[in-house]
Amino acid sequence: MSIQSRQLLWFFAFFLVFELNIYLSNDMIMPAMLGIVDEFQAEARFVPLSLSLYLLGGSALQIFLGPLADTIGKRKLVLTGNTLFLLATVAVPFANSIEQFLALRFIQGMGCCFIFIGYAMIHELFDDMAAVKLSSILSSTTILAPLAGPILGSAIISRLDWRYVFFLSGLLALLSLLGLCKSMPRTAPTVTRPDLAAIVRSYAAIFSNGRFMFGMFTAGLATVPLTAWIGFSPLFVLQEMGASYATYIALQCVILSGFVFSSIAIQRLRQDFPLVHLLRLGGLIAAAGMLGAGLGRHHVDVFAACMFVYSIGFGLFNGALIRSAITASKESMTLTTAAMSLLYCIYLSAWLQLYNVLCQRFGYALETYALLNIPVIVLIAACLLLFTRGMAGRRESEVRLARH
């Protein structure tokens, strides 16, 4: 292996640490949120609000970073994002109020904005097959973090103060920063002076694309039930049910491991498997699971099993939904993915806050959450049906044009 190839692999390894740490930092702290709000003498509504603000932080810079990466270079931006995340992470343990804690969590979440730049570098630096394989490894962090995060977080807070969660994340952030400084290739900016008018026109075209906007609305809505579970489950399981950390971890593993099965299933599909079939199959499985969870809300084991089914269905259709939405736009993929991340986080945060308001009104209980999911899954199913009909109609039009 050449020195250059070895350096590229080290860059990938440290970028993987950076991305995994960003997701783990959020999931590790969730089991400790009850203790944090008690320490700061705050209300229970701040538990899910912490998650919402972290997600909003992840959308705060996206729309600017795409053009900026082409102007000043991707290396500088990734290192800046890692540094920002590191500083915010080590500052969180020194918060003196819930307001300071939430503000720092918002800044910490901004680290998410820089991840797509690293993905772009990987596609530029590696050949096709290597880039696909490495991107697949990076994408698996979104599966690993919700499973490993609560386990690691529960293990830490069962013996140490919650602040050690952020100390651990800070050490990992320092490791990734030093590693990326050493191994990340220097790439020349591709644009000397950005054409602001062209960028505005491109974003206007993206945000006026009805299919893209509808697809991202559906994707954000479909993510809400599982994200809400991550944010609200400490209240449901640890507080309302009075269960142990072991039960909390077991429920997380059962419900979220459906992603693993759906990921394996997708890898086994043939290359020409129609996305519209994947969307319909996944939507049907997800709807069955969510409705079953609502009906079985009084039995935790039945509820968890049905949510596991939902996560399988969601894992099947979510990637196909996002792929179909972003390819609906003919604009720059960098700008389109930046717009995608912005909308995804905004939609997700808004729906989470609606859940928070309703749970505050009717009680932070498993039954409340399960009932809220029923109208949401009906809306998701209706959106998927409309979206796939549009795909089928577009394919028929393309066939007719090709014949003529």
ABEGO torsion letter per residue (X at the ends): XBAAAAAAAAAAAAAAAAAAAAAAAAAAAAAAAAAAAAAAGBBAAAAAAAAAAAAAAAAAAAAAAAAAAAAAEAAAAAAAAAAAAAAAAAAAAABABAAAAAAAAAAAAAAAAAAAAAAAAAAAABBAAAAAAAAAAAAAAAAAAAAAAAAAAAAAAAABBAAAAAAAAAAAAAAAAAAAAAABBBBBBABABBBAAAAAAAAAAAAABAAAAAAAAAAAAAAAAAAAAAAAAAAAAAAAAGBBAAAAAAAAAAAAAAAAAAAAAAAABBAABBAAAAAAAAAAAAAAAAAAAAAAAABAAAAAAAAAAAAAAAAAAAAAAAAAAAAABABBAAAAAAAAAAAAAAAAAAAAAAAAAAAAAAEBBAAAAAAAAAAAAAAAAAAAAAAAAAAAAAAAAAAAAAAX
